[in-house]
Amino acid sequence: MALETLQEQAARLGIISGDMSPTALIRRIQVRMGEEPCCGTDRRYLCRRTDCQWRAECQKLVAAWQR
């Protein structure tokens, strides 16, 4: 998902995005939507939610030091 699209969605939810990384922004959106802020965490290895709108971003390979 493009950063601009994420920022637009965050703005609609009243979230000020500033200079957040896409993953941090997704987590803020998840919290605002009442979901567990799990995007990009180690929980992704056990995640079975195929209907999650963040799945593609969440499942990307990321260096451990960047999580």
C-alpha positions in Angstrom: 0.0 0.0 0.0 1.3 3.4 -0.9 2.4 5.8 1.9 0.0 8.5 0.5 -2.9 6.1 0.7 -2.0 5.2 4.3 -1.7 8.8 5.2 -5.1 9.6 3.7 -6.7 6.7 5.6 -5.0 7.9 8.8 -6.3 11.4 8.3 -9.8 10.2 7.9 -9.5 8.5 11.2 -8.1 11.6 12.9 -4.5 10.3 13.1 -1.6 12.7 12.6 0.9 10.7 10.7 3.9 13.0 10.6 7.1 11.1 9.7 6.0 7.7 10.8 7.1 4.6 8.9 4.3 2.8 7.0 4.3 -0.1 9.6 4.0 2.3 12.5 1.2 4.1 10.8 -0.6 0.9 10.1 -0.3 -0.1 13.7 -1.9 3.3 14.7 -4.7 2.7 12.3 -5.2 -0.8 13.7 -5.5 0.6 17.2 -8.0 3.3 16.1 -10.1 0.6 14.3 -10.2 -1.5 17.5 -7.8 -4.2 16.2 -4.6 -5.6 17.7 -1.6 -3.5 16.5 0.2 -6.5 15.1 1.4 -5.4 11.7 5.0 -6.4 11.1 5.5 -7.9 14.5 6.7 -11.5 15.1 3.0 -12.5 15.3 2.9 -12.4 11.5 4.6 -15.8 11.5 1.6 -17.4 13.0 -1.1 -15.2 11.5 -3.8 -17.0 9.6 -5.9 -13.9 8.7 -6.1 -13.9 4.9 -8.7 -11.2 4.9 -6.5 -8.6 6.6 -6.1 -5.4 4.5 -2.5 -5.0 5.8 -1.4 -8.6 5.0 0.9 -7.7 2.0 2.7 -5.0 4.0 2.8 -7.1 7.1 4.3 -10.2 5.5 7.2 -8.3 3.8 10.6 -9.4 4.8 12.1 -7.0 7.3 15.4 -7.0 9.1 15.1 -7.8 12.8 16.7 -4.6 13.9 14.0 -2.6 12.0 11.0 -4.2 13.7 
